Amino acid sequence: MGTVVLSGTAVLVVLGFGNHLYWLAAVAVLYLYARHGRGSSSTPSGPAAGSPQGPTPTPAPTSYKAYRARRDQQAKWERRYARERGTR
């Protein structure tokens, strides 16, 4: 996609020597590609821009002891919710 945009811009610049409106079109193409093109992540494209996309991930444990504590807590939660749902 980027190659097509750059090639089109180059053609518009060359044509711009005969008609200066093509230079404006080239600038507009580059602006739109920079604003909305591939790799542009300035605005999220979700259902709502300000809403969170889910629970925030917990940071990775820094030691094995922290890992085991987190794992045990997770298992405790899973057992509790399994009881509440009536499974198991």
Gaussian input, Z-matrix of N, CA and C with variables (Angstrom, degrees):
# hf/3-21g

backbone

0 1
 N
 C     1     B1
 C     2     B2     1     A1
 N     3     B3     2     A2     1     D1
 C     4     B4     3     A3     2     D2
 C     5     B5     4     A4     3     D3
 N     6     B6     5     A5     4     D4
 C     7     B7     6     A6     5     D5
 C     8     B8     7     A7     6     D6
 N     9     B9     8     A8     7     D7
 C    10    B10     9     A9     8     D8
 C    11    B11    10    A10     9     D9
 N    12    B12    11    A11    10    D10
 C    13    B13    12    A12    11    D11
 C    14    B14    13    A13    12    D12
 N    15    B15    14    A14    13    D13
 C    16    B16    15    A15    14    D14
 C    17    B17    16    A16    15    D15
 N    18    B18    17    A17    16    D16
 C    19    B19    18    A18    17    D17
 C    20    B20    19    A19    18    D18
 N    21    B21    20    A20    19    D19
 C    22    B22    21    A21    20    D20
 C    23    B23    22    A22    21    D21
 N    24    B24    23    A23    22    D22
 C    25    B25    24    A24    23    D23
 C    26    B26    25    A25    24    D24
 N    27    B27    26    A26    25    D25
 C    28    B28    27    A27    26    D26
 C    29    B29    28    A28    27    D27
 N    30    B30    29    A29    28    D28
 C    31    B31    30    A30    29    D29
 C    32    B32    31    A31    30    D30
 N    33    B33    32    A32    31    D31
 C    34    B34    33    A33    32    D32
 C    35    B35    34    A34    33    D33
 N    36    B36    35    A35    34    D34
 C    37    B37    36    A36    35    D35
 C    38    B38    37    A37    36    D36
 N    39    B39    38    A38    37    D37
 C    40    B40    39    A39    38    D38
 C    41    B41    40    A40    39    D39
 N    42    B42    41    A41    40    D40
 C    43    B43    42    A42    41    D41
 C    44    B44    43    A43    42    D42
 N    45    B45    44    A44    43    D43
 C    46    B46    45    A45    44    D44
 C    47    B47    46    A46    45    D45
 N    48    B48    47    A47    46    D46
 C    49    B49    48    A48    47    D47
 C    50    B50    49    A49    48    D48
 N    51    B51    50    A50    49    D49
 C    52    B52    51    A51    50    D50
 C    53    B53    52    A52    51    D51
 N    54    B54    53    A53    52    D52
 C    55    B55    54    A54    53    D53
 C    56    B56    55    A55    54    D54
 N    57    B57    56    A56    55    D55
 C    58    B58    57    A57    56    D56
 C    59    B59    58    A58    57    D57
 N    60    B60    59    A59    58    D58
 C    61    B61    60    A60    59    D59
 C    62    B62    61    A61    60    D60
 N    63    B63    62    A62    61    D61
 C    64    B64    63    A63    62    D62
 C    65    B65    64    A64    63    D63
 N    66    B66    65    A65    64    D64
 C    67    B67    66    A66    65    D65
 C    68    B68    67    A67    66    D66
 N    69    B69    68    A68    67    D67
 C    70    B70    69    A69    68    D68
 C    71    B71    70    A70    69    D69
 N    72    B72    71    A71    70    D70
 C    73    B73    72    A72    71    D71
 C    74    B74    73    A73    72    D72
 N    75    B75    74    A74    73    D73
 C    76    B76    75    A75    74    D74
 C    77    B77    76    A76    75    D75
 N    78    B78    77    A77    76    D76
 C    79    B79    78    A78    77    D77
 C    80    B80    79    A79    78    D78
 N    81    B81    80    A80    79    D79
 C    82    B82    81    A81    80    D80
 C    83    B83    82    A82    81    D81
 N    84    B84    83    A83    82    D82
 C    85    B85    84    A84    83    D83
 C    86    B86    85    A85    84    D84
 N    87    B87    86    A86    85    D85
 C    88    B88    87    A87    86    D86
 C    89    B89    88    A88    87    D87
 N    90    B90    89    A89    88    D88
 C    91    B91    90    A90    89    D89
 C    92    B92    91    A91    90    D90
 N    93    B93    92    A92    91    D91
 C    94    B94    93    A93    92    D92
 C    95    B95    94    A94    93    D93
 N    96    B96    95    A95    94    D94
 C    97    B97    96    A96    95    D95
 C    98    B98    97    A97    96    D96
 N    99    B99    98    A98    97    D97
 C   100   B100    99    A99    98    D98
 C   101   B101   100   A100    99    D99
 N   102   B102   101   A101   100   D100
 C   103   B103   102   A102   101   D101
 C   104   B104   103   A103   102   D102
 N   105   B105   104   A104   103   D103
 C   106   B106   105   A105   104   D104
 C   107   B107   106   A106   105   D105
 N   108   B108   107   A107   106   D106
 C   109   B109   108   A108   107   D107
 C   110   B110   109   A109   108   D108
 N   111   B111   110   A110   109   D109
 C   112   B112   111   A111   110   D110
 C   113   B113   112   A112   111   D111
 N   114   B114   113   A113   112   D112
 C   115   B115   114   A114   113   D113
 C   116   B116   115   A115   114   D114
 N   117   B117   116   A116   115   D115
 C   118   B118   117   A117   116   D116
 C   119   B119   118   A118   117   D117
 N   120   B120   119   A119   118   D118
 C   121   B121   120   A120   119   D119
 C   122   B122   121   A121   120   D120
 N   123   B123   122   A122   121   D121
 C   124   B124   123   A123   122   D122
 C   125   B125   124   A124   123   D123
 N   126   B126   125   A125   124   D124
 C   127   B127   126   A126   125   D125
 C   128   B128   127   A127   126   D126
 N   129   B129   128   A128   127   D127
 C   130   B130   129   A129   128   D128
 C   131   B131   130   A130   129   D129
 N   132   B132   131   A131   130   D130
 C   133   B133   132   A132   131   D131
 C   134   B134   133   A133   132   D132
 N   135   B135   134   A134   133   D133
 C   136   B136   135   A135   134   D134
 C   137   B137   136   A136   135   D135
 N   138   B138   137   A137   136   D136
 C   139   B139   138   A138   137   D137
 C   140   B140   139   A139   138   D138
 N   141   B141   140   A140   139   D139
 C   142   B142   141   A141   140   D140
 C   143   B143   142   A142   141   D141
 N   144   B144   143   A143   142   D142
 C   145   B145   144   A144   143   D143
 C   146   B146   145   A145   144   D144
 N   147   B147   146   A146   145   D145
 C   148   B148   147   A147   146   D146
 C   149   B149   148   A148   147   D147
 N   150   B150   149   A149   148   D148
 C   151   B151   150   A150   149   D149
 C   152   B152   151   A151   150   D150
 N   153   B153   152   A152   151   D151
 C   154   B154   153   A153   152   D152
 C   155   B155   154   A154   153   D153
 N   156   B156   155   A155   154   D154
 C   157   B157   156   A156   155   D155
 C   158   B158   157   A157   156   D156
 N   159   B159   158   A158   157   D157
 C   160   B160   159   A159   158   D158
 C   161   B161   160   A160   159   D159
 N   162   B162   161   A161   160   D160
 C   163   B163   162   A162   161   D161
 C   164   B164   163   A163   162   D162
 N   165   B165   164   A164   163   D163
 C   166   B166   165   A165   164   D164
 C   167   B167   166   A166   165   D165
 N   168   B168   167   A167   166   D166
 C   169   B169   168   A168   167   D167
 C   170   B170   169   A169   168   D168
 N   171   B171   170   A170   169   D169
 C   172   B172   171   A171   170   D170
 C   173   B173   172   A172   171   D171
 N   174   B174   173   A173   172   D172
 C   175   B175   174   A174   173   D173
 C   176   B176   175   A175   174   D174
 N   177   B177   176   A176   175   D175
 C   178   B178   177   A177   176   D176
 C   179   B179   178   A178   177   D177
 N   180   B180   179   A179   178   D178
 C   181   B181   180   A180   179   D179
 C   182   B182   181   A181   180   D180
 N   183   B183   182   A182   181   D181
 C   184   B184   183   A183   182   D182
 C   185   B185   184   A184   183   D183
 N   186   B186   185   A185   184   D184
 C   187   B187   186   A186   185   D185
 C   188   B188   187   A187   186   D186
 N   189   B189   188   A188   187   D187
 C   190   B190   189   A189   188   D188
 C   191   B191   190   A190   189   D189
 N   192   B192   191   A191   190   D190
 C   193   B193   192   A192   191   D191
 C   194   B194   193   A193   192   D192
 N   195   B195   194   A194   193   D193
 C   196   B196   195   A195   194   D194
 C   197   B197   196   A196   195   D195
 N   198   B198   197   A197   196   D196
 C   199   B199   198   A198   197   D197
 C   200   B200   199   A199   198   D198
 N   201   B201   200   A200   199   D199
 C   202   B202   201   A201   200   D200
 C   203   B203   202   A202   201   D201
 N   204   B204   203   A203   202   D202
 C   205   B205   204   A204   203   D203
 C   206   B206   205   A205   204   D204
 N   207   B207   206   A206   205   D205
 C   208   B208   207   A207   206   D206
 C   209   B209   208   A208   207   D207
 N   210   B210   209   A209   208   D208
 C   211   B211   210   A210   209   D209
 C   212   B212   211   A211   210   D210
 N   213   B213   212   A212   211   D211
 C   214   B214   213   A213   212   D212
 C   215   B215   214   A214   213   D213
 N   216   B216   215   A215   214   D214
 C   217   B217   216   A216   215   D215
 C   218   B218   217   A217   216   D216
 N   219   B219   218   A218   217   D217
 C   220   B220   219   A219   218   D218
 C   221   B221   220   A220   219   D219
 N   222   B222   221   A221   220   D220
 C   223   B223   222   A222   221   D221
 C   224   B224   223   A223   222   D222
 N   225   B225   224   A224   223   D223
 C   226   B226   225   A225   224   D224
 C   227   B227   226   A226   225   D225
 N   228   B228   227   A227   226   D226
 C   229   B229   228   A228   227   D227
 C   230   B230   229   A229   228   D228
 N   231   B231   230   A230   229   D229
 C   232   B232   231   A231   230   D230
 C   233   B233   232   A232   231   D231
 N   234   B234   233   A233   232   D232
 C   235   B235   234   A234   233   D233
 C   236   B236   235   A235   234   D234
 N   237   B237   236   A236   235   D235
 C   238   B238   237   A237   236   D236
 C   239   B239   238   A238   237   D237
 N   240   B240   239   A239   238   D238
 C   241   B241   240   A240   239   D239
 C   242   B242   241   A241   240   D240
 N   243   B243   242   A242   241   D241
 C   244   B244   243   A243   242   D242
 C   245   B245   244   A244   243   D243
 N   246   B246   245   A245   244   D244
 C   247   B247   246   A246   245   D245
 C   248   B248   247   A247   246   D246
 N   249   B249   248   A248   247   D247
 C   250   B250   249   A249   248   D248
 C   251   B251   250   A250   249   D249
 N   252   B252   251   A251   250   D250
 C   253   B253   252   A252   251   D251
 C   254   B254   253   A253   252   D252
 N   255   B255   254   A254   253   D253
 C   256   B256   255   A255   254   D254
 C   257   B257   256   A256   255   D255
 N   258   B258   257   A257   256   D256
 C   259   B259   258   A258   257   D257
 C   260   B260   259   A259   258   D258
 N   261   B261   260   A260   259   D259
 C   262   B262   261   A261   260   D260
 C   263   B263   262   A262   261   D261

   B1=1.4552
   B2=1.5191
   B3=1.3161
   B4=1.4549
   B5=1.5213
   B6=1.3433
   B7=1.4663
   B8=1.5205
   B9=1.3196
   B10=1.4666
   B11=1.5302
   B12=1.3238
   B13=1.4639
   B14=1.5268
   B15=1.3410
   B16=1.4654
   B17=1.5260
   B18=1.3213
   B19=1.4697
   B20=1.5273
   B21=1.3294
   B22=1.4649
   B23=1.5170
   B24=1.3292
   B25=1.4627
   B26=1.5214
   B27=1.3317
   B28=1.4751
   B29=1.5239
   B30=1.3281
   B31=1.4746
   B32=1.5240
   B33=1.3334
   B34=1.4641
   B35=1.5295
   B36=1.3297
   B37=1.4694
   B38=1.5275
   B39=1.3289
   B40=1.4780
   B41=1.5244
   B42=1.3200
   B43=1.4596
   B44=1.5250
   B45=1.3157
   B46=1.4509
   B47=1.5144
   B48=1.3356
   B49=1.4670
   B50=1.5192
   B51=1.3321
   B52=1.4590
   B53=1.5213
   B54=1.3053
   B55=1.4582
   B56=1.5277
   B57=1.3069
   B58=1.4666
   B59=1.5220
   B60=1.3255
   B61=1.4559
   B62=1.5303
   B63=1.3505
   B64=1.4612
   B65=1.5281
   B66=1.3234
   B67=1.4691
   B68=1.5262
   B69=1.3121
   B70=1.4605
   B71=1.5308
   B72=1.3310
   B73=1.4606
   B74=1.5352
   B75=1.3349
   B76=1.4673
   B77=1.5262
   B78=1.3217
   B79=1.4641
   B80=1.5278
   B81=1.3301
   B82=1.4679
   B83=1.5269
   B84=1.3214
   B85=1.4705
   B86=1.5246
   B87=1.3237
   B88=1.4676
   B89=1.5232
   B90=1.3231
   B91=1.4646
   B92=1.5318
   B93=1.3233
   B94=1.4635
   B95=1.5261
   B96=1.3313
   B97=1.4623
   B98=1.5241
   B99=1.3203
   B100=1.4628
   B101=1.5243
   B102=1.3142
   B103=1.4699
   B104=1.5264
   B105=1.3268
   B106=1.4583
   B107=1.5228
   B108=1.3057
   B109=1.4547
   B110=1.5140
   B111=1.3085
   B112=1.4573
   B113=1.5231
   B114=1.3245
   B115=1.4478
   B116=1.5069
   B117=1.3110
   B118=1.4555
   B119=1.5149
   B120=1.3299
   B121=1.4656
   B122=1.5215
   B123=1.3173
   B124=1.4591
   B125=1.5210
   B126=1.3424
   B127=1.4577
   B128=1.5136
   B129=1.3207
   B130=1.4599
   B131=1.5141
   B132=1.3196
   B133=1.4634
   B134=1.5185
   B135=1.3172
   B136=1.4532
   B137=1.5031
   B138=1.3218
   B139=1.4565
   B140=1.5185
   B141=1.3081
   B142=1.4598
   B143=1.5176
   B144=1.3126
   B145=1.4603
   B146=1.5240
   B147=1.3404
   B148=1.4472
   B149=1.5122
   B150=1.3388
   B151=1.4600
   B152=1.5199
   B153=1.3232
   B154=1.4542
   B155=1.5207
   B156=1.3005
   B157=1.4571
   B158=1.5205
   B159=1.3027
   B160=1.4510
   B161=1.5126
   B162=1.3218
   B163=1.4635
   B164=1.5204
   B165=1.3066
   B166=1.4618
   B167=1.5110
   B168=1.3187
   B169=1.4574
   B170=1.5265
   B171=1.3072
   B172=1.4582
   B173=1.5226
   B174=1.3143
   B175=1.4607
   B176=1.5263
   B177=1.3035
   B178=1.4583
   B179=1.5235
   B180=1.3389
   B181=1.4644
   B182=1.5299
   B183=1.3141
   B184=1.4665
   B185=1.5148
   B186=1.3253
   B187=1.4548
   B188=1.5201
   B189=1.3241
   B190=1.4576
   B191=1.5255
   B192=1.3161
   B193=1.4649
   B194=1.5325
   B195=1.3159
   B196=1.4605
   B197=1.5244
   B198=1.3256
   B199=1.4631
   B200=1.5246
   B201=1.3248
   B202=1.4664
   B203=1.5188
   B204=1.3305
   B205=1.4676
   B206=1.5224
   B207=1.3244
   B208=1.4662
   B209=1.5205
   B210=1.3367
   B211=1.4592
   B212=1.5302
   B213=1.3245
   B214=1.4598
   B215=1.5279
   B216=1.3282
   B217=1.4650
   B218=1.5244
   B219=1.3341
   B220=1.4594
   B221=1.5254
   B222=1.3220
   B223=1.4678
   B224=1.5241
   B225=1.3339
   B226=1.4677
   B227=1.5257
   B228=1.3391
   B229=1.4619
   B230=1.5212
   B231=1.3401
   B232=1.4602
   B233=1.5193
   B234=1.3338
   B235=1.4612
   B236=1.5271
   B237=1.3305
   B238=1.4630
   B239=1.5261
   B240=1.3240
   B241=1.4573
   B242=1.5234
   B243=1.3358
   B244=1.4584
   B245=1.5305
   B246=1.3241
   B247=1.4738
   B248=1.5147
   B249=1.3473
   B250=1.4604
   B251=1.5236
   B252=1.3227
   B253=1.4602
   B254=1.5216
   B255=1.3226
   B256=1.4548
   B257=1.5118
   B258=1.3080
   B259=1.4618
   B260=1.5138
   B261=1.2898
   B262=1.4711
   B263=1.4742
   A1=110.37
   A2=117.11
   A3=120.77
   A4=112.09
   A5=116.33
   A6=120.56
   A7=110.50
   A8=116.51
   A9=120.55
   A10=110.04
   A11=116.20
   A12=119.93
   A13=110.51
   A14=116.22
   A15=118.99
   A16=111.55
   A17=117.71
   A18=120.33
   A19=110.50
   A20=116.04
   A21=119.37
   A22=111.77
   A23=116.24
   A24=119.94
   A25=110.54
   A26=116.77
   A27=120.18
   A28=110.82
   A29=116.65
   A30=119.95
   A31=110.16
   A32=116.82
   A33=119.63
   A34=111.29
   A35=117.24
   A36=119.76
   A37=109.85
   A38=116.53
   A39=119.28
   A40=110.12
   A41=116.52
   A42=119.52
   A43=111.58
   A44=116.57
   A45=121.65
   A46=114.01
   A47=117.38
   A48=118.68
   A49=111.00
   A50=117.06
   A51=120.16
   A52=112.14
   A53=117.12
   A54=121.82
   A55=107.58
   A56=116.58
   A57=120.88
   A58=113.93
   A59=117.54
   A60=119.43
   A61=111.76
   A62=116.23
   A63=118.76
   A64=111.13
   A65=117.53
   A66=119.77
   A67=109.98
   A68=116.54
   A69=119.34
   A70=110.81
   A71=116.17
   A72=119.52
   A73=110.54
   A74=116.86
   A75=120.66
   A76=110.69
   A77=116.45
   A78=120.35
   A79=109.99
   A80=116.63
   A81=120.20
   A82=110.92
   A83=117.44
   A84=120.89
   A85=109.84
   A86=117.65
   A87=120.36
   A88=111.37
   A89=116.41
   A90=119.99
   A91=110.64
   A92=115.92
   A93=119.08
   A94=111.96
   A95=116.88
   A96=119.19
   A97=110.79
   A98=117.01
   A99=120.28
   A100=110.78
   A101=116.30
   A102=120.80
   A103=112.48
   A104=117.28
   A105=121.49
   A106=113.63
   A107=117.69
   A108=120.30
   A109=113.31
   A110=114.25
   A111=121.47
   A112=110.49
   A113=116.68
   A114=121.72
   A115=114.37
   A116=117.74
   A117=121.12
   A118=108.59
   A119=117.46
   A120=120.17
   A121=110.83
   A122=117.17
   A123=119.42
   A124=111.33
   A125=117.63
   A126=120.41
   A127=108.37
   A128=118.49
   A129=120.15
   A130=111.05
   A131=115.91
   A132=119.85
   A133=109.46
   A134=116.29
   A135=121.45
   A136=110.10
   A137=116.84
   A138=119.64
   A139=112.51
   A140=117.86
   A141=122.56
   A142=107.79
   A143=116.39
   A144=120.16
   A145=112.66
   A146=119.07
   A147=120.71
   A148=114.71
   A149=117.99
   A150=119.16
   A151=110.46
   A152=117.11
   A153=119.62
   A154=110.89
   A155=117.09
   A156=121.80
   A157=112.28
   A158=118.81
   A159=121.62
   A160=109.17
   A161=116.29
   A162=118.42
   A163=110.64
   A164=114.82
   A165=118.37
   A166=109.15
   A167=118.40
   A168=120.46
   A169=110.95
   A170=115.25
   A171=119.64
   A172=108.74
   A173=117.04
   A174=118.86
   A175=110.64
   A176=115.55
   A177=120.35
   A178=109.63
   A179=116.61
   A180=118.59
   A181=110.65
   A182=114.59
   A183=118.96
   A184=112.55
   A185=117.53
   A186=120.05
   A187=109.06
   A188=115.09
   A189=118.84
   A190=110.60
   A191=116.45
   A192=120.15
   A193=110.32
   A194=117.00
   A195=120.87
   A196=110.54
   A197=116.38
   A198=120.49
   A199=110.36
   A200=117.13
   A201=120.22
   A202=111.52
   A203=117.19
   A204=119.76
   A205=110.38
   A206=117.10
   A207=121.08
   A208=111.23
   A209=116.24
   A210=120.88
   A211=111.09
   A212=116.58
   A213=120.63
   A214=111.09
   A215=116.86
   A216=120.58
   A217=110.90
   A218=115.87
   A219=120.28
   A220=110.68
   A221=117.44
   A222=120.82
   A223=110.89
   A224=116.27
   A225=120.18
   A226=110.62
   A227=116.81
   A228=120.54
   A229=110.82
   A230=115.76
   A231=119.19
   A232=111.26
   A233=118.21
   A234=120.77
   A235=110.87
   A236=116.37
   A237=120.70
   A238=111.28
   A239=116.87
   A240=119.68
   A241=111.49
   A242=117.40
   A243=119.86
   A244=109.73
   A245=117.12
   A246=120.35
   A247=110.52
   A248=116.75
   A249=120.34
   A250=112.32
   A251=116.11
   A252=119.61
   A253=112.00
   A254=117.29
   A255=120.20
   A256=113.33
   A257=117.89
   A258=119.45
   A259=109.95
   A260=115.84
   A261=123.77
   A262=111.47
   D1=-41.89
   D2=-179.82
   D3=-63.46
   D4=-35.55
   D5=178.78
   D6=-66.24
   D7=-39.66
   D8=179.45
   D9=-65.05
   D10=-41.95
   D11=-179.69
   D12=-65.18
   D13=-44.53
   D14=179.90
   D15=-66.67
   D16=-38.93
   D17=177.93
   D18=-64.96
   D19=-43.92
   D20=178.45
   D21=-63.34
   D22=-38.39
   D23=178.23
   D24=-65.29
   D25=-41.76
   D26=178.88
   D27=-62.09
   D28=-41.28
   D29=178.36
   D30=-63.70
   D31=-42.79
   D32=179.79
   D33=-65.03
   D34=-35.17
   D35=178.68
   D36=-67.53
   D37=-42.29
   D38=179.03
   D39=-64.42
   D40=-42.67
   D41=178.21
   D42=-68.02
   D43=-22.04
   D44=-178.44
   D45=-66.23
   D46=-17.69
   D47=177.27
   D48=-68.96
   D49=-25.63
   D50=177.27
   D51=-90.92
   D52=-33.84
   D53=-177.82
   D54=-142.18
   D55=116.02
   D56=-172.76
   D57=-68.77
   D58=-14.07
   D59=176.97
   D60=-65.82
   D61=-26.01
   D62=177.57
   D63=-66.69
   D64=-31.18
   D65=176.28
   D66=-65.34
   D67=-40.75
   D68=176.46
   D69=-63.32
   D70=-38.28
   D71=177.80
   D72=-65.35
   D73=-38.67
   D74=178.47
   D75=-63.39
   D76=-42.84
   D77=178.28
   D78=-64.34
   D79=-40.45
   D80=179.21
   D81=-64.22
   D82=-40.55
   D83=178.77
   D84=-63.30
   D85=-45.62
   D86=179.39
   D87=-64.32
   D88=-39.80
   D89=179.07
   D90=-63.40
   D91=-47.68
   D92=-179.20
   D93=-64.73
   D94=-37.17
   D95=178.20
   D96=-67.19
   D97=-40.88
   D98=179.10
   D99=-67.76
   D100=-34.31
   D101=-176.67
   D102=-80.19
   D103=-43.40
   D104=-172.28
   D105=-121.30
   D106=0.41
   D107=-174.09
   D108=-77.05
   D109=-173.66
   D110=-178.62
   D111=-63.69
   D112=139.16
   D113=178.63
   D114=84.54
   D115=-0.98
   D116=178.29
   D117=-87.80
   D118=112.25
   D119=-177.59
   D120=-122.72
   D121=35.32
   D122=-179.08
   D123=-74.19
   D124=-30.18
   D125=177.72
   D126=-123.61
   D127=129.72
   D128=178.40
   D129=-70.03
   D130=145.43
   D131=-178.51
   D132=-109.79
   D133=60.61
   D134=179.27
   D135=-109.47
   D136=-172.09
   D137=-179.85
   D138=-63.97
   D139=-38.92
   D140=176.17
   D141=-138.69
   D142=131.78
   D143=-173.40
   D144=-65.14
   D145=-34.71
   D146=-175.06
   D147=-94.26
   D148=-9.02
   D149=-175.77
   D150=-82.36
   D151=145.62
   D152=177.94
   D153=-69.49
   D154=151.92
   D155=-176.62
   D156=-90.57
   D157=3.62
   D158=179.56
   D159=152.45
   D160=-171.51
   D161=179.54
   D162=-68.42
   D163=145.60
   D164=179.46
   D165=-74.83
   D166=134.62
   D167=-178.31
   D168=-70.07
   D169=145.83
   D170=177.71
   D171=-81.23
   D172=147.92
   D173=-179.93
   D174=-66.51
   D175=153.87
   D176=179.83
   D177=-66.16
   D178=141.40
   D179=179.66
   D180=-65.34
   D181=145.67
   D182=-176.54
   D183=-92.87
   D184=-12.21
   D185=178.38
   D186=-142.47
   D187=167.62
   D188=179.45
   D189=-67.09
   D190=-33.68
   D191=178.23
   D192=-63.39
   D193=-43.16
   D194=177.77
   D195=-65.48
   D196=-37.65
   D197=178.32
   D198=-62.93
   D199=-46.07
   D200=-179.78
   D201=-64.80
   D202=-39.99
   D203=178.24
   D204=-62.09
   D205=-42.80
   D206=179.08
   D207=-66.12
   D208=-41.95
   D209=179.40
   D210=-63.96
   D211=-43.23
   D212=179.28
   D213=-64.86
   D214=-41.21
   D215=177.78
   D216=-62.25
   D217=-42.32
   D218=178.74
   D219=-63.12
   D220=-42.71
   D221=178.71
   D222=-63.60
   D223=-38.81
   D224=178.06
   D225=-62.23
   D226=-43.84
   D227=178.78
   D228=-63.00
   D229=-42.82
   D230=-178.35
   D231=-64.43
   D232=-40.16
   D233=176.72
   D234=-63.39
   D235=-42.05
   D236=-179.67
   D237=-63.00
   D238=-46.97
   D239=-178.69
   D240=-69.91
   D241=-30.58
   D242=176.38
   D243=-65.95
   D244=-38.78
   D245=176.91
   D246=-64.80
   D247=-42.51
   D248=-178.88
   D249=-64.92
   D250=-35.25
   D251=179.29
   D252=-79.88
   D253=-15.91
   D254=179.89
   D255=87.16
   D256=9.16
   D257=176.58
   D258=-88.03
   D259=160.38
   D260=-177.44
   D261=82.48

